[in-house]
Amino acid sequence: MKRRTRIEKLAESFRRGFDLPAGGLSATAGITLTGNTQAVIEGCLGVLEYGSEQLAFNTGTLTVRLRGAELTIVSFQCGIVTVNGTITAVEFGT
């Protein structure tokens, strides 16, 4: 049986105190699509590829790639990137 570290115990206490779902404090990326014209990626660590037809982002555990037309990064702050354009595909890789 694995012993839980002090940080894991603290995170669990915090999660329960704020009624967050299990895994709610994980370091995974979150992606929100608004139609096919906007994507918001949370947990972004950096831009790997930048072009008007293809963008790729490092989220630590995954690479998130957006394909489309007239893609532009309109905001990148605190690990949250917002992309506008016509999005035709979202791909995930390692």
C-alpha positions as CSV (number, residue, x, y, z in Angstrom):
1,M,0.0,0.0,0.0
2,K,1.4,3.4,-1.0
3,R,1.7,6.0,1.7
4,R,0.2,9.4,0.9
5,T,2.5,12.3,1.1
6,R,1.7,15.4,3.1
7,I,1.0,17.3,-0.1
8,E,-1.4,14.7,-1.4
9,K,-3.2,14.8,1.9
10,L,-3.3,18.6,1.8
11,A,-4.6,18.6,-1.8
12,E,-7.3,16.0,-0.8
13,S,-8.4,18.2,2.1
14,F,-8.5,21.3,-0.1
15,R,-10.5,19.4,-2.8
16,R,-13.1,18.2,-0.3
17,G,-13.3,21.6,1.4
18,F,-14.1,23.3,-1.9
19,D,-16.3,20.4,-3.1
20,L,-14.1,19.8,-6.2
21,P,-14.4,16.6,-8.2
22,A,-11.7,13.9,-7.8
23,G,-8.8,14.9,-10.0
24,G,-10.0,18.5,-9.9
25,L,-6.5,19.6,-8.9
26,S,-4.7,17.5,-11.5
27,A,-2.2,19.0,-14.0
28,T,-4.1,18.0,-17.1
29,A,-5.1,20.4,-19.8
30,G,-8.7,21.6,-20.2
31,I,-10.0,22.5,-23.6
32,T,-13.2,24.5,-24.3
33,L,-14.5,24.9,-27.9
34,T,-17.0,27.5,-28.9
35,G,-18.4,26.2,-32.1
36,N,-15.6,25.9,-34.6
37,T,-14.4,29.5,-34.2
38,Q,-12.7,29.6,-30.8
39,A,-10.6,27.3,-28.6
40,V,-9.4,28.0,-25.0
41,I,-6.7,25.6,-23.7
42,E,-6.0,25.7,-20.0
43,G,-2.7,24.3,-18.7
44,C,-0.6,25.3,-21.7
45,L,3.1,25.4,-21.0
46,G,4.2,26.7,-24.4
47,V,3.7,27.0,-28.2
48,L,5.3,24.3,-30.2
49,E,4.1,25.2,-33.7
50,Y,2.6,28.4,-35.0
51,G,1.0,28.9,-38.4
52,S,-2.3,30.2,-39.8
53,E,-3.4,26.6,-40.6
54,Q,-1.9,24.7,-37.7
55,L,-1.0,25.4,-34.1
56,A,0.5,23.0,-31.5
57,F,0.7,23.5,-27.7
58,N,2.7,21.7,-25.0
59,T,0.5,20.9,-22.0
60,G,3.0,18.8,-20.1
61,T,1.5,15.4,-20.6
62,L,0.0,16.0,-24.1
63,T,0.6,17.9,-27.3
64,V,-2.6,19.6,-28.4
65,R,-2.8,20.4,-32.1
66,L,-5.4,22.6,-33.8
67,R,-5.9,22.6,-37.5
68,G,-7.9,25.0,-39.6
69,A,-7.8,28.3,-41.4
70,E,-6.9,31.8,-40.3
71,L,-5.9,30.5,-36.8
72,T,-4.5,33.2,-34.5
73,I,-3.5,33.2,-30.8
74,V,-5.4,36.2,-29.4
75,S,-4.3,35.7,-25.8
76,F,-1.8,33.6,-23.8
77,Q,-1.7,34.4,-20.1
78,C,-1.1,32.3,-16.9
79,G,-1.2,29.0,-18.9
80,I,-4.4,29.8,-20.7
81,V,-4.3,30.3,-24.5
82,T,-7.2,31.5,-26.6
83,V,-7.2,30.8,-30.3
84,N,-9.6,32.3,-32.9
85,G,-10.2,31.1,-36.5
86,T,-11.9,28.3,-38.3
87,I,-11.0,25.1,-36.4
88,T,-11.4,21.9,-38.4
89,A,-9.6,19.4,-36.2
90,V,-8.3,19.0,-32.7
91,E,-5.6,16.3,-32.2
92,F,-3.9,14.9,-29.1
93,G,-0.5,13.3,-29.0
94,T,2.4,12.6,-26.7
